[in-house]
Amino acid sequence: MQMAALHLRPLVVALLLLVLVQSVAAEERDFYSLLGVSRGATTREIRRAFKQLALTMHPDKNPGDSSAHEKFLQVNRAYEVLKDEDLRKKYDKYGEKGLEEQQGGRYESWNYYRYDFGIYDEDLEIITLDSGDFEAAVNSAEIWFINFYSPRCSHCHQLAPTWREVAKEMDGVIRIGAVNCGDNHQLCRRRGINSYPSLYIYRAGQNPEKFSGERSKDTLVRFSMQFISTVVTQLWHGNVFSEIEAGFSKGIGWLITFCANTGDCLEPRTRQKLAGMLDGLVKVGWLDCVNQEQLCESFQVQNTLIHLHTRLFRAGYILFFFVLFWLRSLDSREIYQQVLEHLPELELLSADSFKSKVARHRWLISFTFGENSAFNEYKKLQAFLRKDHIQVGRVDCVMDSALCQSLYIQKPCIAVFKGLGVHDFEIHHGKDALYNIVAFARDSVRAHVTTLRPENFPSNQKEPWLVDFFAPWCPPCRALLPELRKASIQLAGKMRFGTLDCTLHQPLCSQYKVQAYPTTVIFNGSTVHEYEGQHSADGILEFIQDLVQPSVVVLEPDSFAERVKERSEDEVWAVDFYAPWCGPCQMLMPEWRRMGRLVTGQVWVGSVDCQRFPTFCQSQGVRAYPELRLYSGGTRKSHQTYNGWHRDANSLRSWVLSALPRASVDLTPDSFRSLVLQGEQHWVLDFYAPWCGPCQHFAPEFEVLARSLKGEVRAGKVDCQAHSQLCQSAGINAYPTVRFYPNQGPQRSAYGGEYINSREANVITDIIRQRLEKLTPLGDKL
């Protein structure tokens, strides 16, 4: 037996080494490598890569492979993390250890991934919108027809072939989009989507219009066409010259189709499509050459020769009518492309004219590198941005390389200059699609975000700055940029905002120890604060508000011993022991700060960074993060640990306030009669039932009310389950009910209390104080 054990020992060691190697390999696995995508992959690319792996690696397809389940769990976990912007940022910064609560342990059947997953991922004409780009799309200058669907909805799958046909039919006329409500359930909930498929038309500045008819191609196309408001003008000898001249005077040309009885004429729907596609660039009209024969001849159109004649007249020439070229096509898309090719190029700005122009006006500039870098579609930007008073031009960085180098522009891009000089600009890092560019331009000119460079980096500025260190290839970075613009508008004059591209300025990013993107830092004089929170304007505003008026005390071992351990009998401390790399800690952080603001003046709220002070946290018995503790009742009393499921600010507030000594008193029928009805003090009462959920939620709020009114109004509670007759005599028929009983004389009735329709302590306090001001002092009545 001993010999057998000795022979087995090397085998055990080998097995242990194998387990350790597998464990290390599992820790070092890279989610991007698992999916076979780059770190800059878009959500769509990640979804498509995962689908391909799911079809081959799924356990249903590999019944003989005992490791198939574990392998697919890893791939599924990688997908669940990388498709989510916030989780992706945490993974990029902290690795898997920052994702403890996101296990990714569930997956669907093979059939789901084959037939239901990513219905429109392969359709180029259909734009799949996610939470990050939905708002930019529907608030652009274009019309959107969007299909909100669920992968599990059979009607959604039945609609899919028709939706693809609609997308091809309306390509270039309006945008056809799709939102997967399985992946974007919060977006769909915010938009009021409660059934699938739901089809809506979106136009900027107007309420969405829901489609509720038969879901056939013709019906859907007719429905969408009615929202194209551009007019197709029928021209005749009485209006043709005045209409064309009016267009030319505004710099707008004409596209005219000449129709005869041969039938070779653009159909009314095609004309309407072209009017929508070319809105703001070219007006669309048609001439009936059967009834206007002489007029058509004046345009050198002969009846006997007519097959299909469509002419483009371009504005801006000395000749009254300049026939640019003939078009012989019935296809709206072909005509549209030819018209764009023959429209004037964007204004070319030279190095000499550039500085003077951007100093006086707002400009959207396309920086190109040679003649092939510009896109014809960009010509439409002039029409889309005309009402916003944003001019559109281009700079050729081959011709003016010194200008582009001074701005650190090294590849084709779009930038908005805000009319304040050459150095106040912002570069577009979103999708290279018109709707995204238009939304960016409109937001950028209103916002106060500047593209930073070493020359203007705010390292020694006295005024506070928020700086976003980012990489253009990083999807979470691109999603954060619109939120920064929103926050900059709300904090205008209080804080300045800038972005620094770490792919261009790596030494500067390394100086500030930037290890993951985006990293958002607030510079306030000599202090530097890194933002940890949700990628939203509200999250940023809350964080900044907390910097100005901190609601959480940052505790170190010495200050913890002095302030928490040596607390007085009436002091209560709530302390969060956390580690910055811990995913649940990061999720808790904004809620903890919010809770701190809610209990200001009643409870001290602190936090201890256990990554900085590991030995101290171990000495306090902290074994997992986050650990939330409540210290109350003086130094002799031990702490309480929070074990609740909910970690939102309101749940935490209820837990924290429960440690405070009660400021209200329980009332019985006898004490109610002697103290409230016959006493000489003002009273505010909470009528409740122990089994009532809203009553339990209101209980800590009522204690806050009792403490805030201490010395002015007494607070009492009546248990309506124990004292039902008292509550009936007071007319109580719902719980909780708040009533105010002012002292207005020797006789008061139970029914006479004043009902207060609120469950917020500060609102009730304001109502009661206003009521007290109106009460006539009892001595004045006598």
N, C-alpha and C positions, 0 to 999 in steps of 0.2 A: 504493500500500500504506500509506503514511504517513497519507494522507487517510482511508483506510478505518479505520485504527487510531484516528484522532482522532474519527471519527464513532461508533466503537464505544465509546470511553471513557465518555461519558455514560451509555450503556446499561449498561455494566459497573457504574458507580457506582449506577445505579438498582436493578440487581439486588442489589448488595450491601446497599443500604438496605432492600430488601424482605426479604432474608434476616435482617437485623438486627431489623427490626420483628417478623417471625414468631418469631424467637428470643426477643425480649423478651416477646411475647404468650404464648409457651409457658411462659416462666418465671413469668409473672404469673397463669397460669390457676389457678382456684380449684376444688379437688376437689368441694366442696359445690355450687358453681354448675354444674359439669359434670354432676352427677347430679340437680340440681334439688331438693335437700333443704336443710333448715336445719342450722345447726351443732349443734343439739340433737337431730337425728334419731336414732331408735333403730336398732339393727341390722336389725330387721325392715323398717323404713321404707326404709333404705338398700338392702336386698336387693330390695324391690319396685320401687323407682325404677330400679335398675340393670336389672332384668329387662325393664321397659317400654322402656328405651333399647336394650337388646340386641335386642329383637324388631324394632325399626325401623332401627337404625344398623348392624347386623351386615353385614360385607362380603358374606356369602352372599345378602343381600337387596338389595345395591346393587352388582351386578356391573359396571355401567358407570361407577362412581365410583372413579377412581384414588386418591382420598384417603380412601376408606372405611376402609381398613386402619389408617392412622395415626390417624384420628378415633376409631375404636373402641378402639385401644390406649390412648388417653388416658382414655377412659371406664372401661375395664377396670382400668387402673392406679389410678384414683380409687376404684373399688370395692374392690380388693384392700387398699388402705391403710386406708380408712375402716371396713371391717368388722372390722379387727383393733384391739383396744383400745390396745395398746402403740404400734403404728405410727401410730394416729390421734393419740395424744398428741404423738408426735414431730413429726408433720406440723403440728399446731396450734401447736407451739412454734417449730419451725425451718423450716417449709415443706418443699419437696421436697429441699433440699440435705441434710436429715437422713435421707434414705431411699435412699442410694446403692446398697445391695445389694438393695433390693426393686424390681426393674425392672418387674414386671407385664407381661412381654412375650409371654405365652402366653394364648390364649383358646380356647374350645370352639366347636363348630359351632352354627349357628342352631337346629338340631333339639334340641340339648341344652338351650338356654335356653328353648325353647318347651315341651318335654315333661318335662324332667328337673329343671330348676332350681327350688328352692323349692316342693316338692310341696304343703306345707300352709300356705303364706303367706296364702292367701285364706280359710282356715277359722277362724272366730271361736271355735268350740267347742274347737279343738285349740290348745294353748299350745306354741309353738315355744320350746324352751329352748336357751340358749347356755351357754358356760362360766361367764359372769358370774352367772347366776341359777339354775343347776342345783342347787347345794348348798342354797340357801335354799328351793327348792321341795321337795326330797325330805326335808328335815329339818323341814318345817312340820307342823302337826297334821293335815293332810289326806292322804288316800290318793291316790297317783299311779299311773297305768298309762301307761308310757312306751314309745314305739316308736323304737328306734334304727335308723336307716335310712341307706342310701347312695343318692344320686341316680342312680347308674349300675346299680342293682340292679333287675332286671326283676320279681322277686318283691315288692319294696317298692312298685313301681307297681301291681302287681296287688292288693296289700293296701289301697292308699290309699282306694278307695271304701268298703270295709268299715270301715276305721278311722274314716272320717267318720260312718258310721251308728252305730258304737259311741259316738262322742263325743256325738252328738245324743241317743242313748238314755240315756247316763249323765251328761248335763249336770246339774251341781249335786249329783250324788251322790258322784262321785270326780272327780279332775282327769285329763283325758286330755292327754298331752303327746307331743311328738316332738322328737328330736334328730337333726340332720343331721350324720352322722359325716364327711361330706366337708369341712364347714366346721369341725368340732370334733373332729378326729381324736385330739388328745391327751386330751380328756375321755373319748372312747369307749375309748381304750386303757387309761386309768386304771380304767375301769369293767369291764374285761375283755371288751369286746365284740369278737368275732372273726368274726361272721357276721351277715348282714342278710337280712330284718329280725329284730331281737332285741327281744322284748317282755317288760318287767319290771314287776312291782308293787313300789312303794316305800312303806314306812311308817316314820315316824320312829322311830329306836332299834331297828329290826329289820333283819335281812338281806333283801335284795331277793329276790323270788320270780319265777322265769322261767316264762313260758308256753311250752309245747311241744306243744300240741294242734293240732287242725284250726283254721285261721284263718277261721272263719265268724263272723258277727255273734253268733248265739245262743251259740256256744261261748265267745267272748271275753267276752260279758256275764256268762254264768254263772260263768266263772273269776273275774272281777273282783268279782262280788257276794259270793263266799265270804269276802272280806276285810272286809266290813262286819260288825263284831262286835256292833253294837247289837241288842238283843233287842226283838222285837215281842211284846207280852204279850197272850195270850188272857185276857180278863176274864170272870168269872162271879160268881154271887152269893157264892161262898166267898172271893174275893180282891179284888173290885172296890174296896171301900171302903178296905181297908188299903193297896192299891197306890197309889190316888190320893192318899191322905193322906200316904204316905211321900214321894211326889214333891213335894207341896205343902210339906212340912216342909223340903225342900232348895231351895225356890224354883223348882221345875220344874213346868210345867203338863203337861196331857195332851191328845193328839189321838186321839180314839176314832172308829172307823168302826163303824157298826151294820149288820150283815149279815142279810139275810133270804133266802127262797127265790126271790126275783125275779131274782137274778143280778146286780143292780146293787150291787156291793160292790167295794171296792178289792181288786185281786188281791194275792196274797201277795208277789209281787215288788215291786209298787208300795208296799206297806206297808214292806217292807224298805228300799226306796230312801228313803222319807220318814224312816225311823228313822235312816239314815245322814246325811241332809241336815240333820236337826234335832237331831243328837246333842248332848247337854248343855244344850239349850234346852227341848225338849218330849219327853216320852215318848210312844211310839206303841202303841196297843192296839186290839183289836177285840172286838166282842160278837156272838155268834151268837143273833140274836133269834128264831130258830125254837125253840131249846131253852131260851132265857132270856127268854121273852116278858114275864113280869112285871117282870123287871129292866129290860128296854128301856122298858116303860111307865113305870117310875119316873123314867126320863130324858125322859119325854114323847115317846117314840117309839112310834107305833102301827103294828102289823103291816100293817094294811090300807092304810096310807099310805106304807109304805116304798118308796122308789125308790133314793135314795142319801142317806144321812145320815152326815155326818162332823162331829163337834163338837170345838171347841177349848175346853178348860177351863184357865183361867189361874190361876196360883198367886198368893197374896198378898192374898186377899180374906177378909173376915170370914165370908161365906157359905161353907158347906162345899164346895159345888159352884157355881162361877160359870160359867154357859154364856155364853161370850163371843160366839160366832156360829156359824152353821151354814155348812158348806161343801158345795156340790153340784157336784163335779167329779171326774173320774176321772184327771185329769192330775196327776202328782206335782209337776211344776214350778209349775203354777197354785196347787195347795194350799200348796206351800212358800212362794211369794211372799205369799199371803194370811196365812199364819201369821206370817211376819216382820213384816208391816204391823201386826198386832194385838198383837205382843209389846211390853213396855214399852220406852220410849226409854232411851238411855244416860243415866246420872245426870248432871244438869246442875250444874256447879260454878260458883258465883258468885265474884266477886273476894274476898269476905270469907272464904269457906270454902276457896278454892283453896290459899292459902299454908299453912294448917294441915294440910290433907290431904296435900299432896305432901311435907311435912316429915316425915311419920310412915310413909307407905306408898309402895310403888312403884305408879305409875299410868301407863297409856297414855291419853293425852288426844287427842280429836279436836277441833281448833279449827275452828269453823264460822263462816260469815258469813251468818246468817239461817237460817230453818227448812228451806230447800231444799238446804242444803249437806251435810247428813248423809245417809249411805246406810244402808238397812235391813240390808245385809250386815254392817255393823259390829257389829250386835247379837250376831253369832256370836263375836266376839272374846272376850266374857266367858267363854264355854264353853271356847274354845281355851286361854285364859291362866289359867284357874282354878287348875290344878295348879302353875303357876309363881308363884302369889301376886302376880299383877299385876292390879290393879283397873282398870276401864275406865270412862271418863267423857267428858264433852264440855264445852267452853267456847264460848259464843256471843260472838264478837268484836264483834258489833253492840251487844249489851247491855253488855259489859265491854271497851270499846275501850281504856281506859287500861291494863288488864292486858296485852292483846295487844301494844300498842305498846311497853310496857316490855320485852317479850320479842322485839321486832322481828318479830312474826308479822303478815304483811300479806296472806296468802291462806290458804285452807283447807289444813290439813296435819295430820299425825299426829306426836306427840312423846311420848317416854318420859321420865318424871321418876323418878329413881332412889331416892327416899326420903330424900334428903339436903338438901332445900330447893328453893326456887323457881328457883335459878340453876344447878342441876346437872341438865341435861336434854340430850337429843339428838333432833334432828328427823329424821324418816324422809324420804329422798329417792329411794327405790326405786319399784317399780311399785305402783300403787294396787290391789293384789290381796291378798286375805286371806292367802294363803300367804307372800307377801313381807313383809307387815306383822307376822305372827306370828313369822317368823324374825328380823326386825329387833328386835322387842320382847325376845325371849329372849336374843339376843346382847347387846343394849344394856344390859340390867340387870346382866349379868356383866362387861361391858367397862368401860373407864375413859376414855371419849371424851366430851368436853364441847363443846357448841355455844358458840363464842366470840362476843363482842361487844366494842365498844370499851372497855366498862367492865371487862371481865375479861381483856383481851388480855395475854399474858405478855411484854410488851416489856422489863420491868425485873426479871424474876423471877430469883432465884439458882438455883432448881432447873431442870433441863433440861426443855424442852418440844418436842414434835413438833407442828407446826401444818400442817394441810392447807388450802391456799387453793384453793377450788373454786367451781364454778358448778353449780346444780342441774340445768340443762339439758344438762350435759356427760356423755355416757355413760361415758367412762373415769373420770370423777370418781365416778360412782355405783358403778362396779365396784371402785374402790379402797376405799370406805368399809368394807365388811365385812372387808377385809384389815387395815385400821387397828385395827378392834376386836379381831381376833385378836392382833395385835402388842401392843396395850395390856394384854391379859391376861398375856402372857408377861413384860412389862416392868413389871408393877405394883410400885409403890414405888420404881422406879429412874428412870422418866421419865413425864411427864404428856402426854396427847394431847388435841388440840383441833382443831376444824374451823371455818373462817371462810368464810361465804358472801359472795363478792365481788360478787354482784349487789345485796346489801344494804349492804355496807361497802366500796364502791369506793375511797374516799380512803385507807383503811387498807391495802388491797391495793396501791394505787399507791405508797404510802410504801415498800413492800418490793419495788417494781419487778416485780410479778407480771404477766407478759405472756401466759401460757398456763395452761390448767387441765387436770389438777390440778398445782399446784406445791407440793411438800412440803418444808418447811424445818425444820431443827432449831436451836432457840435454846438455846445452852449458855453462860449468863452473857453475856459481851460478844461471843462469837463466833457466827456464823451460818453454817450449812451447808445447801446445797440438795441434796436427794436426787435422784440420777439412777440409776435402776435399774428392775427389773421391779416391776409392780404386785402384789406379793405380800407376805404377812407375813414369809416367810423372807428375801426381799430386803431388807425394812426392818430386820429384826433383824441381818442381816449388816452392813448399812451402819452401824448404831448401834454394833455391836461394833467396827467398824473405826475409828469416831470415838474410842472409849474407848481402844483399843489399836491405833493406826494401823499397818497393814502396808505402806502405800505412802508414801514420802517425797515431799512436794510440793516440786519443785525449781524454782528461779528461776535466771536466768543466773549470778548470783554463787555461789549454793550448788552449782550444777552444776559450775562451774569448780573450786570448792574441794574438793568431795567426789568427783565422778566423774572429772574430768580429773586430779586429784592423788591418785588412789587408790593404795594400796600394792600390792605384788606379789601378795599373797594375797587381795585384795578383788575381789569380782565384783559388778557393778551391772547390773540389768535395767531399762531405761527405756522408758516408753511416751510417745511424742510424739503428742499428740491435739488435737482441737478440739471444744469442747462441742456444737457444732451437728451434728457428724458422726454419722450413724446407726450405722455400724459401730463407732465409738469408744464410743458409749453402750452398745452390746451387749457390747463387750469389758470395760467398766469393772468390773462385778461379778466377772467371771472373773479379771481382773487382781488385784483385791483379794484374792480367794480364793486365787489362786496365791501372793500375797505372804505370806499366813498359813501356807501349806504349806512355804515355804522360810525361815521366820523363823530367824535365827541362822546361816544358811548363805550366803545371798545378799541383798544390798541391793536393794530394789525401789523404783523411783521413777517419777514422771510429770512431764511438762512440758506446760503449757497453751499451745499455739501460737497461740491467739486472743489471749491476753494478751501473748505475746512473739513476734510474727511475725518480727521482724528476727533475733532470736536463732536461731529454728528454721531460717530460711533460711541463716544462717551455718553451721549444722551440716549443711546439705545435705538437710534434710527437705523432701520434695516432695509427699507424700501422707499421709493420715491413716487409721487410726493407723499409725505406724511404730514397730516394736518392735526395740530394740537391746540387745545384750549387750556390756558392757565388762569385759574380764578381762585378767589377765596384766600389770598395771602400766601406766604411762603410755605405754610405748613400743609397745604392741600396739594395732592398730586394732580397731574394733568389728565385731561380727557382726550381720546383720539377719535377723530371723525371716521365713522364706518358707513356713512350713507352712500347710496348708489349715485345720487345726483350731485354734481359739482358745479351747478350754475350759481350765479351770484345770490339769487333769492333764497335757494335752499341753504347755502352756506350762512347767509345772514340769519335765517331762522335758528340754525344750530348755535351760532355765536351768541345771539341775544338770549337764548335759553339759559345761559350761564349767569345772566344778570339777576340781581335780587328783584323780586316783584315790586312794582310800584302801585299796582292796583290791589283792591281787596275784594274778597268774595262776599256776596250779599245774600242773606236769607230774607224771607218775608218780613220778619220782625225788624232786622237791621235796615232793610229797604224803607220800611215805614218810619223808623225813628231817625235815620240819618239822611235819607234822600227827601222824603215827603215833609218831614217835620223839622229837619235840621236847618242850619244857617249857612251852609256852604253850597257852592255850585257843584254839580255832578255830571259826569259823562259816563254812560253805562253801555256795556257790551252784553246783549242778550244772546246766549249761544246754546248749542246742544253738543255734548261730548262726542257723539257719533258723526257730527257734521264736518266733512272735509274742508270746505271753505272757512269754517270756524277755526279749525286747527291752523290753517295758513294765516288767518287774521290775528291769532293770539299774540305772536311776537310784535306785530304792528301796533296792537293796542297797548302793549307795554311801552313801546317807543312814545306813543301818544301820552300815556300816563306820566312818563318822565318829563316830557317836554312841557306839560301843563302843571307840573308840580309847584305848589304854592299859589296857584290861581284857581284850579279846578281839581276836585278829587275824582278818581277813576274807580269804577266798580264793575264787577262781573256777576251776571245772574245765570245760573244753570237752569235752563228751561225744562230739562228732563227731570231734575229733582224738584223743581218748584213750578210745575206746569200751571197751577191756578194763578200764581202771581203774573206769569207771562201772558195768560189769557186776559186777565183784568187790565193789563197794560196794552192789549191789542197787538201783541207780537204774533205774526203769522209766517215769518221767514227768518232764517238764521244765516249768518249773524246779523243782528239789527243794532245800530248805534243810535242812542238817544241822549240829548242834552237836557238836563234838568236845572235851569237857572234858579237861583234863590230870589224870588220876587215877592215874597210875603210869607205869612205863617201857614197858608194852606196851598198844597200842591196835590194834584191827583196823579195816580200811576199812569193814566192815559194821557196826561198833559205834557209829557216830555216831547221835545222837538226832534223829529226824525232827521238824521243826517245821511244823505245818500252818497257815501264814499267809504272806501276801505283803505285809504292812504293816510298815514299819520299826519303828514305835513298839511294835507288838504283839510282834514278835520280840525287840526289846530288852528289854521287860518280862519275857518268858518266860526269856530267858537270864540276866538279873540275878537272878530268883527262883531259878533253878537254881544259880547261883554261890553264893548265900547258903546253900544246903543242902549244898554240897560241904565235906567235912572237909579242913582244911588238911593238906597232905602231911606236914608235920613232926610233926603229932599222931599219925600212924599209925606212925611209926618208933620 
